[in-house]
Amino acid sequence: MTATPTPRPSTSSPRFDFQQYRREWFLNPRKDVLAGIVVALALIPEAIAFSIIAGVDPAVGLYASFIIAMVIAFIGGRPAMISAATGAMALLMTGIVRDHGLSYLFAATILTGVLQVVFGWAKLARYLKFVPRSVMVGFVNALAILIFSAQLPQFVGEGWQMYAMVAAGLAIIYLLPRVFKAIPSALVAIVVLTLVTVYGGADVRTVGDIGTLPTALPPFSLPQVPLTLQTLGIIFPVALTLSLVGLLESLLTAQLVDERTDTTSNKNMESRGQGVANIITGFFGGMAGCAMIGQSMINVSNGGRGRLSTFVAGAFLLLLILVLQPLLVQIPMAALVAVMIVVSVGTFDWQSLRTLTVFPKGETIVMLATVAVTVLTRDLALGVLVGVILSALFFARKVSELSQVTFSDAPDGTRTYTVRGQLFFVSTYDFVHQFDFDQSLDAEPSGSRVIIDLTDAHFWDGSAVGALDKVMLKFQRRGIPVTLVGLNAASATLIDRLGVYDKPSAAGRETGH
């Protein structure tokens, strides 16, 4: 069995590879089309729900979903990734919709796209490497929990038929692939449960019960806002937040799809693509969106690998809304709930539970903190931010513990201090206290001196240089000559620029302990 590759390099290519681009469209057409159909069906209830969260008409979320999906299929950098209206973005829009109205939301959506295009050209995606694996695992696990918990309200007020139909849907999705794989089992489950609802008279909620669907294509229009600095002051903070959160979720989702499909993607191209998609949706009455992790996992798990799957998701969503709406509204929510439960189970990294006691304590804490913050705040970006900060703190602490100062005495009264390790703001906290300025040198003969050997040390910042200044000045005030040896070029340059112990201004300077 051979894997279906989509080998796009992770960095921008100097020239456009048309053959590669064509393969990303048509290498896997049958599976891409079927996977895209499943995704389109799952997009509808979420797009409506996210519109409600943002305080706008369901049409705004649905317009955004099919426009962004279709546009990103052509210009995105991660084939098979699904982008549309999302909950994280919707939460950030509530204030501007409430205080200023829908036109300002559309203006903020367009500006969001512009900023994302700029970030893409600036190649900010390179900083994704600073998100450690423990944060990624926490991000994925939190996402799985959120996807599962989002299905629970669907059971409120429902009878036994809802539970029975969800159970039947799960059985079809899990068991059918053992005997039949030509059509995605999730699509079969949706069709079968819809037939049961229509012809069996099952008393369950359907897609038609969750909101009013639009019946026409969105028109092109300019946001009706005054072109003033005051308007910019209103929309820019919202647009900046939307652009950063959207790119963070999109790039993390792209990395997750990379891992699940064993392929690579062009993150900077994806950043620019997200921006262009948001600009276009803003002109057609849609809200800003980004990559959808749950729907991307639905697509991948059902065999979607190429751009065609993303395009079909958007195009079929449009077809459902405008042409097949009489059939669409009869789909039971139980079928879509079953699909999302399967996605949540498949998304969760179960291996991470078995390795909780094996991995270093710091990594485990980071993963659990990322999960906890994300689930409690329902904000994936905030959870990732907390995880990255904790990782940085644990890393700084670990590196600081690797630095040390030892000494040896020579018969002629010379004491040599040997400094080893990386010296920066964390590791220099106890640096000064590892030198003996008084007691050990009082007993030495006249003419004693100190050598500080820095061959195995590196100075990284002003805090490290400041600590060295304190040591040098303390020895100098006691009349003890000090010599630095072994400085590497980078450290010597930093010390020469920031250090004060060898400069006239150091005379009489008071230093702390």
ZAMARFI-593966 format. One line per 4 residues: for each residue y, x, z of C-alpha. Coordinates in nm, 2 decimals. Each point is the difference from the previous one (the first is absolute). Layout:
N
Y X Z ~ ... .
//
This chain:
513
0.00 0.00 0.00 ~ 0.34 0.14 -0.10 ~ 0.33 -0.07 0.16 ~ 0.28 -0.17 -0.20 .
0.28 0.26 0.01 ~ 0.37 -0.05 -0.02 ~ 0.09 0.37 0.03 ~ 0.38 -0.02 0.02 .
0.15 0.31 0.16 ~ 0.17 -0.03 0.33 ~ 0.32 0.16 -0.13 ~ 0.22 -0.09 -0.29 .
-0.13 0.13 -0.34 ~ 0.26 0.16 -0.23 ~ -0.11 -0.21 -0.30 ~ -0.13 -0.36 -0.04 .
-0.38 -0.01 -0.06 ~ -0.05 -0.31 -0.21 ~ -0.38 0.04 -0.02 ~ -0.02 0.01 0.38 .
0.23 -0.29 0.03 ~ -0.22 -0.20 -0.25 ~ -0.31 0.08 0.20 ~ 0.17 -0.13 0.32 .
0.04 -0.33 -0.18 ~ -0.33 -0.05 -0.18 ~ -0.27 0.21 0.15 ~ -0.14 -0.28 0.22 .
0.12 -0.33 -0.16 ~ -0.26 -0.25 0.11 ~ 0.01 0.10 0.37 ~ 0.37 0.04 0.00 .
0.05 -0.36 -0.14 ~ -0.24 -0.16 0.25 ~ 0.15 0.20 0.30 ~ 0.35 -0.09 -0.11 .
-0.09 -0.37 0.00 ~ -0.13 0.02 0.36 ~ 0.31 0.18 0.11 ~ 0.23 -0.27 -0.17 .
-0.18 -0.27 0.20 ~ 0.05 0.19 0.32 ~ 0.36 0.07 -0.07 ~ 0.12 -0.36 0.00 .
-0.04 -0.10 0.37 ~ 0.14 0.34 0.11 ~ 0.30 -0.02 -0.23 ~ 0.08 -0.35 0.13 .
-0.04 0.12 0.36 ~ 0.22 0.30 -0.05 ~ 0.27 -0.22 -0.16 ~ 0.00 -0.22 0.31 .
0.03 0.31 0.22 ~ 0.31 0.11 -0.19 ~ 0.15 -0.34 0.02 ~ 0.00 -0.07 -0.38 .
-0.17 -0.25 -0.23 ~ -0.36 0.08 -0.09 ~ 0.10 0.05 -0.36 ~ 0.19 0.31 0.09 .
-0.32 0.17 0.13 ~ -0.21 -0.12 -0.28 ~ 0.25 0.11 -0.27 ~ 0.02 0.35 0.17 .
-0.38 0.03 0.01 ~ -0.08 -0.06 -0.36 ~ 0.31 0.19 -0.13 ~ -0.06 0.31 0.22 .
-0.37 0.01 -0.08 ~ 0.05 -0.02 -0.37 ~ 0.28 0.25 -0.01 ~ -0.17 0.26 0.22 .
-0.32 -0.03 -0.21 ~ 0.20 0.17 -0.28 ~ 0.21 0.26 0.18 ~ -0.17 0.05 0.34 .
-0.17 0.33 0.09 ~ -0.31 -0.14 0.17 ~ -0.23 -0.21 -0.23 ~ -0.18 -0.29 0.17 .
0.25 -0.02 0.29 ~ 0.15 -0.35 0.05 ~ 0.37 -0.04 0.07 ~ 0.17 -0.33 0.08 .
0.20 -0.18 0.28 ~ -0.12 0.13 0.34 ~ 0.04 -0.10 0.36 ~ 0.15 0.33 0.11 .
0.28 -0.04 -0.25 ~ 0.05 -0.37 0.07 ~ 0.06 0.07 0.37 ~ 0.29 0.23 -0.09 .
0.17 -0.27 -0.21 ~ 0.03 -0.27 0.26 ~ 0.34 0.11 0.12 ~ 0.18 0.03 -0.33 .
-0.14 -0.34 -0.12 ~ 0.10 -0.17 0.32 ~ 0.35 0.15 0.02 ~ 0.10 0.04 -0.37 .
-0.23 -0.21 -0.22 ~ -0.24 0.05 -0.28 ~ 0.24 0.17 -0.25 ~ 0.05 0.28 0.24 .
-0.38 0.04 0.03 ~ -0.02 0.04 -0.38 ~ 0.28 0.25 0.00 ~ -0.18 0.20 0.28 .
-0.32 -0.02 -0.20 ~ 0.16 0.16 -0.30 ~ 0.17 0.27 0.21 ~ -0.34 0.06 0.17 .
-0.15 0.07 -0.35 ~ 0.29 0.24 -0.09 ~ -0.05 0.20 0.32 ~ -0.38 0.02 -0.06 .
0.06 0.13 -0.35 ~ 0.23 0.27 0.15 ~ -0.26 0.09 0.26 ~ -0.26 0.02 -0.27 .
0.21 0.24 -0.21 ~ 0.07 0.20 0.32 ~ -0.38 0.03 0.04 ~ 0.00 -0.11 0.36 .
-0.36 -0.09 -0.03 ~ -0.08 0.36 0.08 ~ 0.07 -0.06 0.36 ~ -0.30 -0.23 0.03 .
-0.19 0.31 0.08 ~ 0.16 -0.01 0.35 ~ -0.20 -0.32 0.08 ~ -0.32 0.14 0.17 .
-0.34 -0.15 -0.05 ~ -0.01 -0.15 0.35 ~ 0.31 -0.20 -0.08 ~ -0.16 -0.11 -0.33 .
-0.31 -0.12 0.18 ~ 0.21 -0.19 0.25 ~ 0.20 -0.15 -0.28 ~ -0.31 -0.12 -0.18 .
-0.16 -0.14 0.31 ~ 0.31 -0.18 0.11 ~ 0.03 -0.14 -0.35 ~ -0.36 -0.13 0.02 .
0.08 -0.16 0.34 ~ 0.32 -0.16 -0.13 ~ -0.18 -0.14 -0.31 ~ -0.27 -0.15 0.22 .
0.24 -0.15 0.26 ~ 0.21 -0.15 -0.28 ~ -0.30 -0.22 -0.09 ~ -0.04 -0.15 0.35 .
0.29 -0.25 -0.03 ~ -0.19 -0.16 -0.29 ~ -0.26 -0.12 0.24 ~ 0.25 -0.18 0.23 .
-0.05 -0.37 -0.01 ~ -0.29 0.02 -0.24 ~ -0.34 -0.16 0.05 ~ -0.36 0.14 -0.04 .
0.03 -0.02 -0.38 ~ 0.25 0.28 0.00 ~ -0.23 0.23 0.20 ~ -0.30 -0.10 -0.22 .
0.18 0.07 -0.32 ~ 0.13 0.34 0.12 ~ -0.36 0.09 0.11 ~ -0.13 -0.11 -0.34 .
0.27 0.21 -0.17 ~ -0.09 0.31 0.20 ~ -0.37 -0.06 -0.08 ~ 0.07 -0.02 -0.38 .
0.23 0.31 0.01 ~ -0.25 0.22 0.19 ~ -0.33 -0.13 -0.14 ~ 0.06 -0.08 -0.36 .
0.05 0.37 -0.11 ~ -0.36 0.07 0.10 ~ -0.12 -0.22 -0.29 ~ 0.30 -0.04 -0.23 .
0.28 0.24 -0.07 ~ 0.15 -0.11 -0.34 ~ 0.28 -0.20 0.17 ~ 0.17 0.10 0.32 .
-0.16 -0.19 0.29 ~ 0.34 -0.09 0.14 ~ 0.09 -0.18 -0.32 ~ -0.33 -0.19 0.01 .
0.07 -0.10 0.36 ~ 0.34 -0.14 -0.09 ~ -0.14 -0.20 -0.29 ~ -0.30 -0.13 0.19 .
0.20 -0.11 0.31 ~ 0.27 -0.16 -0.22 ~ -0.27 -0.21 -0.17 ~ -0.14 -0.10 0.34 .
0.35 -0.10 0.11 ~ 0.07 -0.20 -0.31 ~ -0.33 -0.17 -0.05 ~ -0.13 0.00 0.35 .
0.32 -0.14 0.16 ~ 0.02 0.27 0.26 ~ 0.28 -0.06 0.25 ~ 0.17 0.34 -0.01 .
0.34 0.14 -0.08 ~ 0.07 0.11 -0.35 ~ 0.25 0.22 -0.17 ~ 0.20 -0.31 -0.09 .
0.05 -0.07 0.37 ~ 0.18 0.32 0.09 ~ 0.31 -0.03 -0.21 ~ 0.17 -0.13 -0.32 .
-0.07 0.21 -0.31 ~ 0.25 0.07 -0.28 ~ -0.05 -0.16 -0.34 ~ 0.22 0.21 -0.22 .
0.07 0.37 -0.09 ~ 0.29 0.15 0.20 ~ 0.32 0.04 -0.20 ~ 0.19 0.33 -0.02 .
0.31 0.00 0.21 ~ 0.25 0.23 0.17 ~ 0.03 -0.03 0.37 ~ 0.30 -0.21 0.08 .
0.17 0.24 0.24 ~ 0.35 0.16 -0.01 ~ -0.01 0.36 -0.13 ~ 0.19 0.14 0.30 .
-0.05 0.28 0.26 ~ -0.05 -0.28 0.26 ~ -0.30 -0.13 -0.20 ~ -0.14 0.36 -0.02 .
0.04 0.03 0.37 ~ -0.21 -0.31 0.05 ~ -0.28 0.07 -0.24 ~ -0.03 0.38 0.02 .
-0.15 0.03 0.35 ~ -0.26 -0.27 -0.09 ~ -0.07 0.16 -0.33 ~ -0.04 0.35 0.15 .
-0.25 -0.13 0.26 ~ -0.19 -0.20 -0.26 ~ -0.02 0.29 -0.23 ~ -0.14 0.24 0.26 .
-0.25 -0.25 0.15 ~ -0.11 -0.10 -0.35 ~ -0.05 0.36 -0.11 ~ -0.18 0.09 0.32 .
-0.25 -0.29 -0.03 ~ -0.04 0.06 -0.38 ~ -0.07 0.37 0.03 ~ -0.24 -0.04 0.29 .
-0.18 -0.28 -0.19 ~ -0.01 0.23 -0.31 ~ -0.16 0.27 0.22 ~ -0.25 -0.24 0.13 .
-0.09 -0.12 -0.35 ~ -0.03 0.37 -0.10 ~ -0.26 0.05 0.28 ~ -0.19 -0.32 -0.07 .
-0.03 0.07 -0.37 ~ -0.03 0.38 0.02 ~ 0.29 0.04 -0.25 ~ 0.36 0.12 0.02 .
0.34 -0.16 -0.08 ~ 0.35 0.09 -0.08 ~ 0.20 -0.09 0.31 ~ 0.34 0.08 -0.14 .
-0.07 -0.22 -0.31 ~ -0.11 -0.27 0.24 ~ 0.32 0.02 0.20 ~ 0.21 -0.04 -0.32 .
-0.22 -0.28 -0.12 ~ 0.04 -0.19 0.33 ~ 0.38 0.04 -0.05 ~ 0.00 -0.13 -0.35 .
-0.22 -0.30 0.09 ~ 0.23 -0.09 0.29 ~ 0.31 0.02 -0.23 ~ -0.16 -0.24 -0.25 .
-0.12 -0.25 0.26 ~ 0.34 -0.01 0.16 ~ 0.15 -0.11 -0.33 ~ -0.26 -0.27 -0.04 .
0.03 -0.17 0.35 ~ -0.27 0.20 0.18 ~ 0.00 0.18 0.33 ~ -0.07 0.38 0.05 .
-0.36 0.10 0.02 ~ -0.23 0.30 0.02 ~ -0.37 0.09 -0.01 ~ -0.23 -0.25 0.17 .
-0.28 0.18 0.18 ~ -0.22 -0.30 0.05 ~ 0.02 -0.12 -0.36 ~ -0.05 0.36 -0.12 .
-0.32 0.02 0.20 ~ -0.11 -0.33 -0.15 ~ 0.06 0.14 -0.35 ~ -0.18 0.33 0.07 .
-0.29 -0.17 0.18 ~ -0.05 -0.23 -0.30 ~ -0.01 0.28 -0.25 ~ 0.36 0.02 -0.10 .
0.09 0.36 -0.10 ~ 0.26 -0.02 -0.28 ~ 0.35 -0.13 -0.08 ~ -0.15 -0.30 -0.16 .
-0.12 -0.14 0.33 ~ 0.36 0.01 0.14 ~ 0.14 -0.16 -0.31 ~ -0.27 -0.27 0.00 .
0.08 -0.08 0.37 ~ 0.36 -0.06 -0.09 ~ -0.06 -0.18 -0.33 ~ -0.28 -0.22 0.14 .
0.22 -0.09 0.30 ~ 0.27 -0.11 -0.25 ~ -0.26 -0.20 -0.20 ~ -0.13 -0.17 0.32 .
0.36 -0.10 0.10 ~ 0.11 -0.13 -0.34 ~ -0.31 -0.12 -0.18 ~ -0.29 -0.04 0.25 .
0.19 -0.13 0.29 ~ -0.20 -0.32 0.02 ~ -0.31 0.21 0.05 ~ 0.17 0.26 0.22 .
0.11 -0.25 0.27 ~ -0.36 -0.11 0.05 ~ -0.13 0.34 0.10 ~ -0.10 -0.02 0.37 .
0.16 0.25 0.24 ~ -0.34 0.06 0.14 ~ -0.10 0.19 -0.31 ~ 0.31 0.22 0.01 .
-0.05 0.06 0.38 ~ -0.36 0.11 -0.07 ~ 0.12 0.25 -0.26 ~ 0.26 0.14 0.24 .
-0.24 0.03 0.28 ~ -0.23 0.21 -0.22 ~ 0.30 0.22 -0.10 ~ 0.09 0.05 0.37 .
-0.36 0.11 0.09 ~ -0.02 0.23 -0.30 ~ 0.34 0.15 0.06 ~ -0.06 0.09 0.37 .
-0.12 0.36 0.04 ~ -0.31 -0.06 0.22 ~ -0.08 0.37 0.00 ~ 0.32 0.06 0.21 .
-0.15 -0.20 0.29 ~ -0.31 0.22 0.01 ~ 0.21 0.32 0.00 ~ 0.25 -0.10 0.27 .
-0.17 0.23 0.25 ~ -0.06 0.28 -0.26 ~ 0.35 0.05 -0.14 ~ 0.27 0.19 0.21 .
0.16 -0.22 0.26 ~ 0.34 0.03 -0.16 ~ -0.13 -0.14 -0.33 ~ -0.17 -0.28 0.17 .
0.32 -0.10 0.19 ~ 0.20 0.02 -0.33 ~ -0.25 -0.23 -0.18 ~ -0.01 -0.25 0.29 .
0.38 0.00 0.04 ~ 0.05 -0.06 -0.37 ~ -0.24 -0.30 0.02 ~ 0.16 -0.14 0.32 .
0.36 0.03 -0.12 ~ -0.08 -0.15 -0.34 ~ -0.20 -0.29 0.13 ~ 0.25 -0.08 0.28 .
0.31 0.02 -0.22 ~ -0.17 -0.11 -0.33 ~ 0.21 0.28 -0.15 ~ -0.21 0.25 -0.20 .
0.29 0.24 -0.05 ~ 0.09 0.01 0.37 ~ -0.37 0.07 0.09 ~ -0.01 0.29 -0.25 .
0.33 0.14 0.13 ~ -0.13 0.00 0.36 ~ -0.32 0.16 -0.11 ~ 0.18 0.28 -0.19 .
0.23 0.07 0.30 ~ -0.29 0.02 0.24 ~ -0.19 0.23 -0.24 ~ 0.30 0.23 -0.02 .
0.03 0.01 0.38 ~ -0.37 0.08 0.05 ~ 0.02 0.26 -0.27 ~ 0.30 0.16 0.15 .
-0.17 0.01 0.34 ~ -0.31 0.15 -0.15 ~ 0.19 0.27 -0.19 ~ 0.21 0.08 0.31 .
-0.31 0.07 0.20 ~ -0.11 0.27 -0.25 ~ 0.31 0.22 0.08 ~ -0.03 0.25 0.28 .
0.16 0.31 0.16 ~ -0.20 0.28 0.14 ~ 0.11 0.34 0.13 ~ -0.13 0.36 0.06 .
0.16 0.29 0.18 ~ 0.01 0.36 -0.12 ~ 0.01 0.30 0.24 ~ 0.36 0.08 -0.11 .
0.12 -0.33 0.15 ~ 0.01 -0.18 -0.33 ~ -0.11 -0.36 0.01 ~ -0.11 -0.16 -0.33 .
0.00 -0.38 -0.03 ~ -0.21 -0.13 -0.29 ~ 0.10 -0.34 -0.13 ~ -0.25 -0.20 -0.20 .
0.02 -0.33 -0.18 ~ 0.26 -0.24 -0.15 ~ 0.32 -0.03 0.19 ~ 0.21 -0.32 -0.05 .
0.17 -0.26 0.22 ~ -0.32 -0.10 0.18 ~ -0.18 0.33 0.05 ~ 0.32 0.17 0.14 .
0.02 -0.23 0.30 ~ -0.18 0.26 0.23 ~ 0.07 0.30 -0.21 ~ 0.26 0.16 0.22 .
-0.21 -0.04 0.32 ~ -0.27 0.21 -0.14 ~ 0.21 0.31 0.03 ~ 0.04 0.19 0.33 .
0.37 0.10 0.04 ~ 0.01 0.12 0.36 ~ -0.31 0.05 0.21 ~ -0.22 0.21 -0.23 .
0.28 0.21 -0.13 ~ 0.15 0.08 0.35 ~ -0.31 0.22 0.07 ~ 0.02 0.19 -0.32 .
0.16 0.35 -0.03 ~ 0.35 0.05 -0.11 ~ 0.04 -0.02 -0.37 ~ -0.25 -0.28 -0.05 .
0.04 -0.21 -0.32 ~ -0.15 -0.31 -0.16 ~ -0.15 -0.04 -0.35 ~ -0.06 -0.35 -0.13 .
-0.26 0.00 -0.27 ~ 0.04 -0.29 -0.24 ~ -0.25 0.10 -0.27 ~ -0.22 -0.30 0.06 .
0.29 -0.25 0.06 ~ 0.22 -0.21 -0.23 ~ 0.34 -0.16 0.09 ~ 0.05 -0.34 -0.16 .
0.33 -0.14 0.14 ~ 0.31 0.04 0.20 ~ -0.18 -0.09 0.32 ~ -0.24 0.29 -0.04 .
0.29 0.24 -0.07 ~ 0.19 -0.14 0.30 ~ -0.30 0.08 0.23 ~ -0.02 0.35 -0.13 .
0.38 0.04 0.07 ~ -0.06 -0.10 0.36 ~ -0.27 0.26 0.04 ~ 0.20 0.28 -0.16 .
0.32 -0.08 0.19 ~ -0.18 -0.02 0.34 ~ -0.15 0.35 -0.06 ~ 0.34 0.13 -0.12 .
0.18 -0.13 0.31 ~ -0.24 0.20 0.21 ~ 0.07 0.32 -0.20 ~ -0.35 0.01 -0.14 .
-0.01 0.11 -0.37 ~ -0.20 -0.24 -0.22 ~ -0.14 0.07 -0.35 ~ -0.14 -0.26 -0.24 .
-0.28 0.11 -0.23 ~ -0.22 -0.17 -0.26 ~ 0.24 -0.27 -0.11 ~ -0.10 -0.15 -0.34 .
0.28 -0.04 -0.26 ~ 0.04 -0.38 0.04 ~ 0.03 0.02 0.38 ~ 0.23 0.30 -0.02 .
0.24 -0.19 -0.23 ~ 0.00 -0.30 0.22 ~ 0.07 0.21 0.32 ~ 0.27 0.20 -0.18 .
0.17 -0.33 -0.10 ~ -0.03 -0.19 0.33 ~ -0.06 0.26 0.27 ~ 0.28 0.11 0.23 .
-0.15 0.26 0.23 ~ 0.10 0.29 -0.23 ~ 0.35 -0.13 -0.08 ~ 0.33 0.07 0.18 .
0.02 -0.36 0.10 ~ -0.30 0.04 0.22 ~ 0.19 0.21 0.26 ~ 0.03 -0.19 0.32 .
-0.19 -0.30 -0.15 ~ -0.18 -0.21 0.27 ~ -0.35 -0.11 -0.09 ~ -0.22 -0.25 0.17 .
-0.35 0.05 0.12 .
//
